[in-house]
Amino acid sequence: MESQKEFQERFIRLPELQKLLPLGKSTIWAKVKQGELPSPVKISQRVTAWRYSDIVTYINNLKPKGGA
């Protein structure tokens, strides 16, 4: 029965990623190239998306600016 509880990965495209991160398209791609943001997955020849779990992990690991 444990196989029924398996996590099913969700993918998000660039417009949804921009809603989660207040960054422009060029900045997102620059951060991917620099290794600051997780790399997207090529779903098909013309479709690229990010694993939602990778983005959640990235957001959770961001350090607050000017905090304690």
C-alpha positions as CSV (number, residue, x, y, z in Angstrom):
1,M,0.0,0.0,0.0
2,E,2.9,2.3,0.4
3,S,3.2,2.8,-3.4
4,Q,-0.2,4.5,-3.3
5,K,1.3,7.1,-0.9
6,E,4.2,7.9,-3.2
7,F,4.9,11.5,-3.8
8,Q,3.9,12.6,-7.3
9,E,6.2,15.3,-8.6
10,R,4.6,18.5,-9.8
11,F,6.2,20.8,-12.4
12,I,5.8,24.5,-12.8
13,R,6.5,26.7,-15.8
14,L,8.1,30.1,-15.9
15,P,5.0,32.2,-15.3
16,E,4.1,30.3,-12.2
17,L,7.8,30.4,-11.0
18,Q,7.6,34.2,-11.4
19,K,4.6,34.3,-9.1
20,L,6.6,32.4,-6.4
21,L,9.8,34.4,-6.9
22,P,9.7,38.1,-7.4
23,L,12.2,37.9,-10.3
24,G,12.1,38.8,-14.0
25,K,12.6,36.2,-16.7
26,S,16.2,37.3,-17.5
27,T,17.1,37.2,-13.8
28,I,15.7,33.7,-13.4
29,W,17.7,32.4,-16.3
30,A,20.8,34.2,-15.2
31,K,20.5,32.6,-11.7
32,V,20.0,29.2,-13.3
33,K,23.2,29.7,-15.3
34,Q,25.1,30.8,-12.2
35,G,23.8,27.8,-10.3
36,E,21.9,29.9,-7.8
37,L,18.5,28.6,-8.8
38,P,17.7,24.9,-9.5
39,S,18.0,23.9,-13.2
40,P,14.7,23.2,-15.0
41,V,13.8,19.9,-16.6
42,K,13.2,19.6,-20.4
43,I,9.8,18.0,-20.6
44,S,9.6,18.1,-24.4
45,Q,11.4,19.9,-27.2
46,R,9.6,23.2,-26.5
47,V,8.6,22.8,-22.9
48,T,10.8,23.5,-19.9
49,A,9.6,23.4,-16.3
50,W,11.0,23.3,-12.8
51,R,10.3,20.6,-10.2
52,Y,8.0,22.3,-7.6
53,S,9.9,20.4,-4.8
54,D,13.2,22.0,-6.0
55,I,11.7,25.5,-5.9
56,V,10.2,25.0,-2.4
57,T,13.6,23.8,-1.1
58,Y,15.3,26.8,-2.7
59,I,12.8,29.2,-1.1
60,N,13.1,27.5,2.3
61,N,16.9,27.8,2.2
62,L,16.8,31.6,1.4
63,K,18.4,33.6,4.2
64,P,16.4,36.7,5.2
65,K,18.3,39.9,4.4
66,G,19.4,42.0,7.4
67,G,17.9,39.6,10.0
68,A,19.3,38.5,13.3
